[in-house]
């Protein structure tokens, strides 16, 4: 597996508290078969989760050095999970936030309960500027749980979606599980990721391929969700999703 979303840049958000916890989680990831990891700390404007790029890069270099010293054979990349704000373009220009691996893809978190008015219009402006928004864990948002068909309006714009596969194991409740299964069955999800935060979190990778294949009915689709589509982000390539 290649993991597009996790919180392992220690001490700057609600993820790992120090470098030892980050190294421990990454060792567990490597031992369970994860080969590449995009580290995506929260950025939430006007909160304590607001480390700029210089701080993030410094921490990232220290973490990369440690995993090399520990012989943990993972490839690491850096980005952000950005809580929705209409100031994203300004924050990029001020080097406060990062796109995924410095490319055109941006991981964005929406409010859990109420969709901000004008969200789609703003995302459309991002697309016009050459960026490709990826919405994190749509199955957890109330608006999509209550109106799952609403996701089609975003997909029609070219927006991509990243599901938290741990939703399939009831981590976020029955509605999140039901919604993610519906999205997977209808090919609305482009990436599945862990959104892992802490050392005591379980990746649950042992039966993951089998569980996802039961839903999407195709080994090729499983590989796309868990591995292949990740590569397009890292290589900063645009790709067309084949939605049956």
N, C-alpha and C positions, 0 to 999 in steps of 0.2 A: 504494500500500500504506500501511497504518497499522500501526505497529510497537508491540506491547504489551510488549515485553521487551528491554531492552538495558542495558549497563553503562557509561554515558557521564557519570556524575557523578564528575568527575575526582578522583583521589587518595585515594579512601576504600575501594576494594575492588580486585579483580583486573582491573578495566576500565581505561579511559583514565587515563594517569598524570598529565596536566595539562590545563589548559583548552585549550591549543593542539591537543592530540590530539582532545579532544571536539569542538571546532569543526570540525576537519578531517573527522572521521567524519560529523558532521551535514551538512556541505556535500556530501560524497559521497552521503549518503542522499537529500538533496534533489535533487541532480542526476540520481539514478537513478529518481526518481518517488515517493519516500516523502513523504507530506504531513503526517503527525502521528506523534509519538513519545512513548511512555510511558517515562520513565527510571526504572529499577528497580534501584538499588544493592543489593547483598547486605546482609542483616542476619543475622549469625550470633552468637547469644548466647555470651558468654564467649570471644570471639575479638577480633582487631583490627578486624574488619569490624562495627563497632557504633556508627556515627555516629548521634546522636540527630536528631530532627526539626529542631531549630534550626540545626544545622550543615548538614544537607541543604538546607534552604530557603535559607540564605545562599548556598551554592554554586550552587544552581539559579537564583537571581536573577542572579548574576554571569554564568552561562552564557547565560541568556535574553537578557541585555543584549548580550552579545558577538555572538550570532547575528543579532540585530536590526541591530547595527552593520555586520555582514558581509553584510547583505541576504539572509540565508538564510531563505526563507519557510516555515519549519516551525512548526507548533504543538507546543509541548512540555508534558508533564504529568509529575507526580512521584508516585512510589510507592516500594515496596520489593519485593525478592524475599526473602522471609523463610524462613530455614532452619528446618525444623520444630522447634517447641518447644511444650510445653503452657502456656507463659507468654505466649502471643500477646495475650490479652486484657489482662493486666497491662501488657505492653509498650506496647500502644495507649494505655492510660489514663495511663501515665507519659510519653507523647509521645516514646517511643524509636523507634517504627516507624510507618509510614504505610500505610494502605490505598491502593488505586489511585485517584489524583485525589481523595482524601479521601472516597470513597464507601463502598459496602458490599462491594466486591470486594477480595479479599486474594490476592495471588500468593504461593504457598507452594512451597518446594523440599523434596523428601523426600530421605532418604539414598539414595545410589546403589546400595548393596548390600542392606542388610537393612531391611525395614520395621519401624519402631518399634512395639512392642506397644501396642495401644490407639489407633493412629492414626485409624481410622475413628470410634471413639467420640468422640475429641476434636474431629474435624472436624464431627461431628454436633452437638456442643455449640456450636461456632461458628455453625453454621447456625441453631440455636435462638435465638441472640443477634441474628440478623438479618443476619449476614455471608454472603457467597457465596465460598467458597474456589475459587480457580483453581490447579490443580496444574501447575507448570512442567514442561516436557519429559518426559512420562511414558515416552516411548520409550527414554530413557536409563537407566531404573531396572531393575536386574536382575530384580526380582520381576515386572515387567510383561513383560520380554523372555522370561522362562521360562514365565510363566503369563498371557498377554495377556488371557484371559477374565476375570481377576480385576478388571479395570477396571470391569466391569459393576456390581460391588457399590458402587463409589464413585458411578458415574453415577446409580444408583437413588436415592441420597441427595440428588441435586441438585448434586453437585460438578462443576465444569467443568474442561476440560483444554486446555492450551496447548502445542502441539508446536513444536519448533524446526525450521523448514523446511529448514535446512542439513543436517539429518539425511538428507534425501533425496539429498544430494550427498556422502554418505559421510563427513561431518565427524566423526561419533562412532562410526563402525564399521558393519559389515554388519548386526549385530543391531538396532542403533538404526534403521537404514534400514528393515529388514524390519518391525519393530514399528510404526513410524510409518505405513507404507503400510497395514498391516492395520487400524490404528485409523482412518485416514482412510476406507478403503473401507467401514468399518462405522459411520461417522458418530459416532465417539467423541470427536473433537477439535472444539473450538469456536473456537479461535484458532490461527493460525500466526504466529510471530514470529521475529525474527532472533537474539536473545540475543547481539548483537554486542558485542565487548569492545575491539577495537583497530583502529587505522587501517589496518593491513595485512590485516585480515579482509576477505573479499570478500562482499558482499551477494548476489551471484548472482541478481539480479532479472530479468535479460534474458529468460530462458525459464521463470520461475517459474510464471506463470499456466498456461502450456501443460503443465508437468510436473504440477501439482496437478490440472488438469482431466483428465488421463489417468487419474488414480487415482479421483477422485470422480465423474467422468462428468457434471458439471453446471457450467455457467458461474455459475449463481446460487450454488451452494455455494462455489465458489472466491471469489467476491466476499464472501460471508459470512465465510469463514475469514480473508481478508486485509484486509477493510475494514469491512463492515457491523457485525459483532459487536463490534468495537472501540468503536463509537459507543454501544452500550448501557452499556459500562463508564464511558465519559466522562460520559454523561448520568445515570449512576446508576440506570438503569432495569432492572427484572427482565424477563427474556425467556425464553420457552420454546423449547427446541431441538427442531426436528422431526427425529427420528431414524428413518429408514426401516428 
